[in-house]
Amino acid sequence: MKKSFAFYLSITLILSQLIFFLLCLVFLFLGYNYADQLWQEQKQKLLQDLALKILLAPANFEKGEVPSSSPFVIYNLQKEIIFTNRPHTYFNLLRNQEKIIPVIADGQTIGYLSYSLGSYAQEEANNTFIQTMTMVMILSLASALLFSLAAFLVFSRLVTQPASLLAKHLVSMSQGDLIKPITLKGPSEIMLIAEKVQELGRELFYQKQSQKRLTADLAHDLRTPLSALKAQFEAMIDGVLKPSPSRLKNILQELNRLETLISDMEELSRLEDVKIKIEKKPIKLKAFIKDLIAPLLDQARLKKIQFTSNIQAEEIWADPKLLARALLNLMNNALQYTPSQGSINLLAYKKEDKIFFSLNNSGPPIPPKDLPFIFQRLYRGDRSRQKPGSGLGLSIAHQIVALHQGSLSVISNAQEGTTFTISLPER
């Protein structure tokens, strides 16, 4: 049977109380022995001082100075009893049992002393003190135990209640309820766990939704061209259409588009893998951009598009392959939508600790209704449906920028054209 957190907490409390109680008993025992030792030393010194006083100045001695709790005998040099606080018959028996100690003054023995100290608790006042302190200690330990139990009940409620709620939330997450909010109060550690659990739930939910959208979008984008290809092949088989070179060329182009779509889907799936690690390296931007746009300049000349670049930033730490893919996706997109006699300009500059890449083209603006969705996978607005491509280029660029902890934004209007801006940390 599985034990709850409260069970282990209660066992810990009971063990800690037992250990505390045992430690108290040990310290009390040691303390009592030490006190008894000091008491015996003081009592012994007191009796020896009294013996000196009786032997040296008996006239100045008062019997009231001798404690009655301890047997006390003084002998002369002939070991005859000259003073006792007990009957002589008692010391006739005691003499052979107790040690007789010489009393020395100025280096000479002036008599003998015999006494029995007994124990600290034999004195009535001391015994009363011990009983009182024992009662106080018992009451203190009982009070400490009760207080600890009360504190345990409060503490266990503060800890186990949010922990139980968190466990129930995890169970509901395992059953598919991933974004149910967690409402609880408790220690900061529990709250931190709850916050991370909720973040994990949201991430799993979005991944699940993303997978659903991916499946639906992929099915849609594959179904339409495959249905068209199937219809054409069936018509050729039935003799309705002739397999002319131009028709076969169109079929090949459609197949190439499907191949590009599948390839891009694979790349986007790889980029969205939580285990992916990017390899940042220092990149000299002027040489990097020059090599990147060189193949695109011929395309721009053929379309009579003015393609310029202005690289003001010197260096950035990034994954060279991924950064090149993101910029190429944006630049190829710009080449597709920029008309003849239009212009494309790439500007790279540094601001504070960030590097910005701003790509502007003078093509027709993106419709406002499409702007919120252009980074979604497979999204194709009305104007892009007739253009070649998979509909994943901007999604891939957006994901690459996100992997670098950067941002990708777009502004599009009729006056200034369309401007995509990438913002990346310098390092």
Buried (B, 14 or more C-beta within 10 A) or exposed (E): EEEEEBEEBBEEBBEEBEEBEEEBEEEEEEEBEEEBEEBBEEBBEBBBEBBBBBBEEEEEBEEEEBBEBBBBBBBEEEEEBBBBBBEEEEBEEBBEEBEEBEBEEEEEEBBBBBBBBEEBBEBEEBEEEBEEEEEEEEEEBEEBBEEBBEEBEEBBEBBBBBBBBBEEBBEEBEEEEBEEEBEBEBEEEBBEBBEEBBEEBEEBBEEEEBEEEBEEBBEEBBEEBEEEBEEBEEBBEEEEBEEEEEBEEBBEEBEEBBEBBBEBBEBBEEBBEEEEEBEBEEBEBBEBBEEBBEEBEEBBEEBEBEBEBEBEBEBBBBBBEBBBBBBBBBBEBBBBBBEEEBBBBBBBBBEEEBBBBBBBBBBBBBEEEBBEEBBBBBBBBEBBEEEEBBBBBBBBBBBBBBBBEBBBEBBBEEEEBBBBBBBBBBE
